[in-house]
Amino acid sequence: MKSSARTPLSVLLAAAIIFSLFAPALAQRPTTAARHARKTERTSLVERVGTTGILQVEAESFRDLSPRQKILAYYLSEAAIAVDPVIYDQMSRFGLRQKRILEAIVSHPQGVRPAALRKITDYTKLFWANSGNHNGYTAQKFLPDFTYEELEQAALQAIKQGGLSWTPDELHKELQELRPSFFDPAFEPMSTAKSPQGGLDIIQASANNFYGPNVTLADLKNFQDRYPLNSRVVKIP
């Protein structure tokens, strides 16, 4: 369960970027006719993967910023890029490991069967869009169309192309450990489980990584969070 007090740094950076980029536009709103003209010139839909549309967010007011504001916006965007791995780690304890394999495959596609590559690429795009394999709106886990065997064969090709530094045996071990997180619909099905099953509480049943192994809701009774930003609650023996 993601506590309301535990605000990811990425959210704060995104808010700062949006404010920096769009504050000048609030003072100089274009006319309705001008906005309509721009909309007819282009579409914000960049790509569609299944039923998911990937949109491009325009920042037209950027050109109206002062040089100082543009520099600030640039470094805020660089900070958001730098913190990207943190988001995947917050969303799932498997997120960074999954991301590494998927990105190695799509960046080293040589030798991968076209049908498998297409399915892996589409899944990777959804993985990027949601910072993991749980839907950002519904919190539900989404499953790949490719098989475990297709993933393993594609990853072996990535090793041959220099995308991964593992041996085939090391890759096999890693994929076996990640297999439930990729393919099992019953394994950590929700990033935040509001109606947990099987006698688990909302923390135990949630896939997100804000709480360490064996932390329960009862453990947090009267708990005072002293470091809420980008922190993780764990049990110390």
N, C-alpha and C positions, 0 to 999 in steps of 0.2 A: 504494500500500500504506500502510495506516495503521500506523505504528509503535506498539508497545506503550508506548513512552515518551511518545508524543504524546497526552496526555489532553485532550480538549476541555473547555473551561470549563463547558459545559452539563452534562457528566457530574458534575463536582464540585458544581455548584449543585444538581442534582437529588438527589444523595446527601445534601447538607446539608439540603435541604427534607424529604426522607423521614425523615431522622434526627430533625429538629426536630419533625415532626408525629407520628411514631409512637413515639418514645421513651416518652412517658407511658403509652401503651397497653401497652407491654411489662410495665409494673409492675402494671397493672390490666386484665388480660385478661378479657373478658366470658365468661360461661358458654357452654357449647355450645348450650344451649337458647336463650339470648338471641341468639347469632349466627345460629342457624337461623331464628329469628323474623324478624330483620331481612332475611335473604335472601329469605324468602317475601313480604315486603312490597314489594320492588322488584327489578328486574333491573339489572345493571350494563351490559347491552348497550344502547347508545344508538342505534346505526344499523348497517346492514350494506350494504356496497358490493361486489356480486359475492360472492366467497367470503371477503371480509375483514370481520370484525366490529370495530366501534369501541366500546371499553369505557369506561365512566366509572369512574374510580378514586376511591373514597370516602376521606375523611380524617376519620373520625368522632371520632378522639381530639383533633381541633383544639379542640373545646369544653372539653376538660379542661386545656388549656395555661394557663399563667399569662399575664397581660397582656404581660409582657416577651417571652415565647416567641412569642405571637401576632404581636407587632410584628416580631420577627425573621423569622418564617415569611412574613409579608406582604412584607417587603423582599427576601427571598430569591426569592419568586415573581416580584416585579417585575424582579429581576435576570435571572431565567430568561427572562422575556418580552423583555427588552432584548437578550439575547444570541441570540435566535432567528435573526436574519439570518445570524449567524456560522455557525450549524450548516449552513444551506443552502449557504453559500459553501465550507465544508469538504467537503461531500459531493460537490460538482461545481462546476467552473468556470462552468457554465451555470445553476446553481441559482437564483441571485437574479434573473437575467434571465427565466427561465421563470416563477418565482414572481410577478414583477411583472405579466406578461401575464395569467396565470391569475386572479390576484386582481382585476385590473382588470375582467375579464369577469364574474366571479361577483358582484362588488359593483356592477356597472352592467349588469344583464341586459336592460334595456329594448331591444326591437328584435331580440334574438337569437331565432332559430327555436327553438321549444320542444324539439324532438328533439335539436338540437345542444347547447342549453344543458344539458339533462339529462346528456348524455355528458361535457361539459366539467366540469360540477359534480361528477360522480362521480369523474372523474379528479383534480380538484383536491383532493377529500377524501383520496384515496389519497396524493397528493403531499404534503399536510400531514402525514398520519399517518407518512410515511416520511422526512420532511424532504428530499424530492426524488423523482426517478422511478426510484430503485433500491430494491428491497424491503429493509427493514431487517433481515430475518432471513436471506434467501437471498443478498443482495447483487446479485440479478439485476435488470436493467432491465425495467420494465413499460411496455407501449405503450398509447397511447390508443385508444379506439373511434372517436373523431371523426377526420375527415380534416383534411389541411392546409388545404383550402379552407374547411371549417367553422370552423377556428380563426381563420383570417384574417378571415372575414366577421364573426365574433363580436367580434374585437379592433377592427375598424373601427367597430362599433356602440359599443364602449367609448370610442373616441375621440370619437364624436359626443356621448356622454353625459358627457364630461369626465373619464373614468377614466384616460386616457392623454394625454399632452401632445404626442405625435408627430404629424407629418403622415402621410397615407396612404403616401407614398413611404418615409418613415423606418420606419414599421411594417413595410412589405414587406421592406425591407433587414434589419431585425432578425429577422423570422420566417424569412427565407431562411438567415440565419446559425445560427439555432436549429433549423432543420428536422431535421438528422441527430440532434441530441440528443433531440428529441421522437419521431421516427418511424422512424429507421433501427435495426433490431434488432442490426445488426452494429457499430454505432458505440458505442464505450464500453459494452459490454453488462454489465459488472460494476463495481460500485463498488470492490471489492477483488478482483483477479484472482489466484487462487491457482494456476491452470493456464493461463498466458498462451499465446496462439497467435501465429503469424506471426513468430516470431523475436523477439518483444518480451519484456522481463523483467517482473517482477510490478509494478514501479512504472510503467513505460511503458504497460502494458495496463490499469491501474486508472483508474477515472473520478474517484476522489476527488481533492481539491485540496490535499492536504498537501505535494505536491511540484510545483515549477514545470515549465514546458515544458523538454524536453530533459534533464531529470534522469534518470539511469539508476541501476540498482542498483550498478553498478561505481563510480559517483561517490561512493557512500556508504561505500565500504570505509574503515574506520578513522575514519569521521566521528564527531565528538563533538558531540552536540546540547546546546548550552548554554542554549537557551531553548525548552524543549519545549512549554510551555503556549500554545495558540492561535498557534503560529508556523507558518511555511511555508518549506521549503527550496527555494531558487532558485539558479540559476547566475548569477554576476556576471561579465560580459565582462571 
